[in-house]
Amino acid sequence: MSTLAHTMMTAARSADSGLATPGELDRYPYADTPGTDRGPVWDGGDPELGRVGRRTAGSRGRGLHGQLVQQLGQMIVSGDLGADRPLVPEEIGQRFEVSRTVVRESLRVLEAKGLVSARPNVGTRVRPVSDWNLLDPDIIEWRAYGPQRDDQRRELSELRWTIEPLAARLAAGHGRDDVQQRLTDMVEIMGHALGQGDALTFARADNEFHSLLIQVAGNRMLEHLSGIVSAALQVSGGPVTGCERPNETSLAHHARIVDALAAGDGVAAEEAMRQLLTVHPEVERVVPAPRPH
């Protein structure tokens, strides 16, 4: 399994910060005498997954704990660690050469994400996909770069197509000069980046454009999903929507959205967003085409 680029995600992380209390740490006890056939076989994997401490501190900037969460999360999502055998803390510690505290805290974070569960007399086991917090930005990233990449990107695209037209319509009713100016600035930056062939700057401005639009829609539940849209933009990995195709057409759709918001025209803003997110013929299977009004 290849190592992911740990710095890709910028969306806010949830349920993965803070230290566990002593009581929580005790939920992942170390056995006095490790068994010989209780946990997964760690040999044969990517050699970089061992010796976590020697890897660069690029996993969420949280040192060994963040790196181990990243490694174990990738392995669970990819299927390298399954529910058929328990995860034995002392074996994890030996495999990755980290302390008991690091292992226990990492397992606590993975449990908060729904990936594992720890029960007395059962041990720590991987939970089924139906229990995972699939809206967690970390899990979105891990799925998008693992065996489930096609499903993850399709699901993200479909979710965006559901969320963002509504957000655009609602945002038109919450006119604020500072927000309008910021959206205009993002379109100008995207235009300049397009002319310079600077795809990275274009993508960053595009990301801020869509996140800001959702945040000003006046719906706190939609606002909570802004991180998901941000994640979707960063892991799309292919030409799914107009946002993943930096060109004049994409830029024009963004400008239309800004103009509609300035005019307070929610219908026009929604339609412009639908046009931006419309699938292209070669990827028609990925995202449903907009319904005619």
N, C-alpha and C positions, 0 to 999 in steps of 0.2 A: 504494500500500500504506500503510495507516495505521500510525502509530507506536504500539507497545505500551506499556502501563503497566509501566515497568521495575521497579517495586517489588513486583510481585505475588508473585513467588516467594520463599519463605523457606527452601526445602529447601537442604541443603548442596550446593555445587557440587563436581564432581569433574573433574580433568584440565583445569582452566581457570585455574590460578593459577601464579605463579612466572614468572620471566623465562627466555627461551631463552638457551642458550649461543651463543657466536659461531658454532660449527659448525652449530647448528640454524638460525641466521639466514641462513647462506649457502645454505640449501636453497631460499630464495625470492629468487633473485638478480634484480637490476634489470638490464634490458637497456640497453646503451649507447645504442641508438637505437630507441625504441619503434616498433613496427609500426603500421600504420594499420588493420589488419583482423585483429587477433589476439585481441581481448578483447571482452567484452560491450558493448553500447551502453548508456551510462549515462544518456543524456538521456531526458526524458519521465517520469521517476519522481517520487516524492514529493519536492518541493523541500526538505523538512526532512531528507532523508537526506543532503544535501550539507552541507558545513561542519559536520562533526561537532563541532569544538571549540566551536561556539556553542550547542550543546544543553546542557540541564541535566545535571549530573553524577549522573544517577540510574540509570545502567546498572551495577549491581553495585558501585558506589562505586569503580570502578577507572579513572576518567578516560577519556581518549581510547581507550585500548586496549579497555576494557570496552564502550564505546559502539560501536566499530567491529565488535567481535565480534558484538554484538547486531544491528547493522544488516545485516551480511553474512549472519549466520545466518538472520535473518528472510527475506532475499531468496532464499537458497538453498532454504529449506523451502517458501516460497511458489511457487517455480518461476521467479522473476524472473531468477535466475542458474541456468543449466543446464549440462549436460555437453557441449553442442555446441561451446562455445568456451572457451578457457582463460581463467583469471583472471590478468590481467597486473598484477603488483604496482605498477608505476609508474602505471598507469591508475587503480588503486584509490586510490593516494596523491593523485593529482591530483583525482579526483572528490570525495573526502572531505576534501581539504586537510589531510592528516596526513603525518607523517614516514615514512621508510622503516622505521625501527625499529617504529613502531606497526603498520604494515601487516604486516611479517614476523611479529611476535609474534601478531597476530590470526589470521593464516593458520595459525600453529603450533597455536593453540588449536582452531581449526576442524578441523584435521587430527586432533587428539587425540579429537575428538568423532566422527570418521568421516565428516565432511561433505565434506572435500576431500583430495586427495592431490597431492604434489609429486614429480615424477620428472624426471630429466635428459632433455633433448631432447623432453620432452612438455609440461612446464610444470605449472602448478597447475590442476587440474580438479575439478569437482564430482563426487563419487562417487554411485553409485546408492543409493536408499533402503535397500536390503538391507544396505548397509555402515554405515549410520548407527547410532550408539549411541542407540537409541530410548528407553532408560531414563535418559538424561541429562536432568536437570530443565530445562535450557535448551531442549533440543529438544522436550521435552514442552510447554513453554510456547509455543514458536514454532509447533508443529503445532496446538495448541489454539486459536490465534487466526489461523490462516491458512486456506487452502482445504481443508485436511485436518481441519478442526475436528470434523466429525461422526465421522469414523473415530477420531480421537484420543480423544475423550470416550467413545465406545463401548468402545474397547480398554482405557482406564483403568478404566472401570466393571467390565468383565469381569475385569480383573486384581485389582481390589479384592475382588470377590466370591470369587475363588480364594484370596487371601492371608489376608484378615482373619478369616474363621471359624476357620481353622486357628490363627491367632495367638491368638484368644480362648480356644480350647480349651487350648493350651499354656500360656498365661498363668495359667490356673487352678491349675496345678501349681507356680507359683513365687510363692506368697503372700509379700508383703512389706508391712509396715504402712505404710511411707512411700509406696509406690506406690499401695496401696489408698486411702490418705487423699487422695493427689493426684487420683486418678480420681474420687473422691467430690466433691472440690472442683470439678472441671471440670463435673460434672453439676449441681452447685449454681449455678455461674456461668451455665451454659446456661439453667437454669430462670429465674434472675433476668433474664437478657438477653431471654428469650422474653417475660416479663411486661412488660418495658420496650420491646419492639419493636426491640431493638438487634441487628440481624442480624450486624453486624460482630463484636461481642463473642461472640455465639453461635458464629460460624464459627471464631474464634480458639480458643475453648475446645474446640470439636469437633475441631479440628486437633490440638491437644495431646493430647486424649483418645486418639485413634487412634494417633498416633505413639508415645505412652507404652506403649500396650497391646502394640504390636508389639515394642518394645524390651525388654519384660520377658517375652517369650514363651520366652526361653532358647534361641533359635535364631539364630545370628549371620547366617545367610544371609537369614532373614526380616528381621532388624534392618537389614540393608543396604538393604532395600526400603522402609524407613519413609519415606524422602524421596520415593519415588514415590507413596505413599499421600497424603503431604502435598501433593504437586503435584496429584494427582487432585482433592483436596478444593478446591483453589484455582482450578482451571481448569474445573470441571464445567460451569458456565455454564447449568445448567438442572436441572429436577426429575428427576434420574435415580434417586436413592435417598433413603431417609429422612433421610440427613445433609444433603441439599440442600433439605430441607423443614423449617425450624425450626417445629415444632408440638409439641403435647402427646404425640402418638404417638411421634415421634422421641425426645423426652426420656424417655419411659417405657422405650423399648428400651435406651437408654444406661444407665438406672438398673438394668434387669434384668441387663445385663452386669456391672455393678459388684457386684450382689448375688450373682450366680453365682460371680464370682471370689472374693468374701469367703467363700463356702461351699466353695470348692475344687471346684466342680461344673463340670468342663470341658465336658460334654455340653450343659448348660444355657447356658453362656456361648457356645458355638458356635451353638446354635440362636437365641439372642437376637441375635447378630450377623447371622445369616442373615436374620432377620426385619427387622432394621434396613436391610439392603442389598437387600431384596426390591424388585423393580420394581413400579411402579404401572401399572395397565392402559393408560393413555394412552402410556406409553413402553415397552411390553412388548418391542418389537423391540430395545431397547438392551442389556438385561442379561438373561441367562437366569434363569428362576425357579428357586428352590431345589428340589433333588430331594427327594422325600419319604423319610423315614427309616423 
